[in-house]
Amino acid sequence: MTGAKSADESRSHEAGARRSRATDARHALARARRELRSVRRTPALHALIAGVAAAFTAFAWTAGASDGYVPTVVALSTPAEVLVPVLGFALGYRVLLDDRRGGELAVLDTLPPSDASVVAGTALGRGVALAVGVAVALAPSLLLAWLAGGSGSALYAAQRGADSPLLFARFVALTTLFGLSVLSVALATSAVADRPRSAVALVAVVWVPVAVAADLGSLAALSGAVFGPDAVVALQAVSPASAYRGLVLETVLGAATGPSVRAGAPALDAASLLAWTVGGLALATGRLRE
Amino acid sequence: MPRDTALSTSNLTHRYGDLTVLADLSLDVAVGDLTAVVGPNGAGKSTLLRVAAGLETPAEGEVARPDPDRGHGVGYLPQAFTPRAEFTVAETVAYFEAAVEAGPDPERLLDRVGLAGVADRQVGALSGGMRRLLGLAVASVGDPALLVLDEPTSGLDPTMTRRVFEAGSALADDGRAVLVATHDLRAVERDADRVVLLDRGRVRVDGRDVERLAARYESTVEADSGTTVREGAR
């Protein structure tokens, strides 16, 4: 009897866990759709994407689009280190905070979905919005490079055969990956902050100094010859911005210019961006109710 | 916990730092009743409701909530419920409903609280009262056995206050327990089945002679007798 009861309880627990996973998955998808709709209905975010697109286009126009796809990437990669975080933070820094202040999270807390499904759904929906935003913002630059037909600069003349829109597509994918890591940090900020002003302060006091210090540290290590090249490459992977830069240099420019310059360790840089993304989401989940 | 009781708390004590907000509080809430919790600001009403909803764990004491097999358990409407303005009323309810069950049917819930006519209106365009009714619809998704409403009528005009309380009363009549914190004594007199007066984390008055008990509200708090009066409580 005891064995039969135990088996029944075990089956009941398994069924409960399956129901719970199904509920979480359903809720995460519903939340992702809600976030996408929310972005679609927020004119300020449309304006921001348009502004970022205009800025990218201006940089591409003035510094490289006429020379081809890879020179355009060179022209855009540094502005992207500033513009994409702006987009990522704008998409994420208030979303969980506002839901907490508006009581939506308290209501959800009495319902079956887990905190992880709330954060996962938010990240999925806002992540898709960010990917679309990055693609839309970079599309005019791609068009410019295509229309210019790549007349070829002195620097890239020898590698003109390697210049390709596929390299630009790779740049878009890497920029999206970078944006997702920033979005994830923004969601964590949104979960930690208790008001919009403190979210902005957290970005200014924590995120910017961390990113800048890691960047300057790797540059100082490089110029001061404090560490060997391997250590510098590893140090570069610490900050999302420098990891992104390393990935672009290695996998886009490196592909066009050949293996003559070692600008980073792609696997390490990709792992860094992934770690920032996962870490941000884990922090957001852990602090959602506090 | 008896079958006709949706919530049972015994000897609840809760503190924020050195401040005791609930002190040895015991309370049962019956199915079919709209139980009003009244008391001055800082009496512990919101904390009691958050404990009842499972959003806070008391420092001491026990809480028995509804069996999850009877609906999803507890529905909660927080004091400041301001859902996202860019969504329609129906979209908002459907989102919360999807968290409980597949195939949400927002119309049924909106009809129950009298908002079916504004299902396609954006939340940002609703009046404060309609927003509270929307909150009531959201709190009742998944057919919970216990509804916990934290000051759902604060700042509302008398007409909207009446609508919110009538909707809460109808939900109670449908076989739920409704626990509502409020300062609105006229609505309590009109619609509550039972009134519980809290002061400094303790139950001072608990009874079903709602009209008389509500009238004693201010004098009881001011007198600060420190005694608990129970009149006709189950």
Interface residues (C-beta under 8 A of the other chain):
Chain A: T23 R26 H27 A30 R31 R34 R37 S38 R41 T42 D98 D99 R101 G102 G103 E104 A106 V107 L108 D109 T110 L111 P112 P113
Chain B: A53 G54 L55 H72 G73 V74 G75 Y76 L77 P78 Q79 A80 F81 T82 P83 R84 E86 F87 E91 Y95 F96 A98 A99 V100 A102 G135 V138 A139 V141 G142 P144
